[in-house]
Amino acid sequence: MIFLSSNYLRPNQTIGIVGGGQLGRMMALAAKAMGYRIAVLDPAEDCPAGQVSDQHLIARYDDKAALQKLAELSDVVTYEFENVDYEALKEIEGSVRLPQGTDLLSITQDRILEKAYLESANINIAPYAVIVSRDEIEAEINSIGYPAVLKTAQGGYDGKGQVLLSDANDIEEAEKLLKYGSCVLEAWIPFEKEISVVVARNARGQIETFPASENVHKRNILHTSRVPAFINQETHGEAEGIAHKLAEVLNLQGVLAVEMFVTKSGAIYVNELAPRPHNSGHYTIEACTISQFTQHIRAIVGLPLLKPELLKPAVMVNILGQHVAPLEEEIPNYPRWYVHYYGKKEARENRKMGHITILTDKPDETLQDLEELQIWK
């Protein structure tokens, strides 16, 4: 089915989602509230998005026949994460509307292409080098310096596919990443804060940004997001400006998360891009006048975007597998927690099982209270 860009997608038409994880689930729930039907493609029988969708195609992401079937069932197709098969998705681009496109996907799923693109757009990034051999690690580290981070060009997320090099003794461990292909060696930015901005753009060129969140990671997995980020107005404006610029130059349709480092002097370095809703934007469900998921759906179906407004400061904390059991004992004691579970049956260590959002006028105290519970130790 072809979606005509002059018309918006009407209620009861179908949105196809490639990927059935928690982001797909929350996309589907937002779309269902707007009257759309949902078809999901995911290899897991009981995936989070499949549980709330009208149709679930159980197939691998690179299954071209299944993707073609999804295109036939759908009036528009989106994806919930960037590690989907670029070539397979490109084959359906001519038969169904794919607003995010495959060009953006190819850029963001390869760190080498992503960094080259950011450089070409005059976006500030950490010094880096492309690495294909151990000799190149040893040669480039002399100019980049310690500490540095070696990252696989493709496939890494939540800290996977990364090795920190503090000194020459770490080169041997870092070299193991080369078996997965080319890598990127990045200078370690002595950042004071990690922030992210979720930006949305539709086909008409309308752009809206969400308030910047300040993020803390544990074991390379997002732990908490605090909104608004505790940064000055100038830094906040610059971060939003970077996100706005990237939405324009990438010809974005949908939402894009821009992850950034902020140094003590206020300098901003873009770290990574994610062309879909993002973990650090989950706070928007309760804390803003529109969620990142509803904004994404509006963007891809041809509707005007709404200007997000922060209703109240918020803290978001991730629920990982090891947190589920102790957390379930505490939930009845905290009626002001907005608890989201993603429908995953097996609570494995470090697996994202859900999140909690707390609306609070005292985010510092709220963060301290969460730590004192010892659930997230």
Salt bridges, closest charged atoms under 4 A:
ASP46 OD2 - LYS345 NZ 3.71
ASP54 OD1 - LYS32 NZ 2.90
ASP54 OD1 - ARG37 NH2 3.50
ASP62 OD1 - ARG60 NE 3.05
GLU82 OE1 - ARG276 NE 2.81
GLU91 OE2 - LYS64 NZ 3.02
GLU93 OE1 - LYS90 NZ 3.91
GLU138 OE2 - ARG134 NE 3.12
ASP158 OD1 - LYS352 NZ 3.32
GLU173 OE1 - LYS176 NZ 3.07
GLU175 OE1 - ARG134 NH1 2.89
GLU186 OE2 - LYS115 NZ 2.86
GLU186 OE1 - LYS151 NZ 3.29
GLU194 OE2 - HIS217 ND1 3.35
GLU208 OE1 - LYS307 NZ 3.94
GLU214 OE2 - LYS193 NZ 3.18
GLU240 OE2 - HIS236 ND1 3.69
GLU259 OE2 - HIS278 NE2 3.39
GLU272 OE2 - ARG111 NH2 2.91
GLU286 OE2 - HIS340 NE2 2.76
GLU346 OE1 - ARG348 NH1 3.45
ASP361 OD2 - LYS312 NZ 3.79
ASP364 OD1 - ARG226 NH1 2.45
GLU371 OE1 - LYS218 NZ 3.21
GLU371 OE2 - HIS223 NE2 2.95
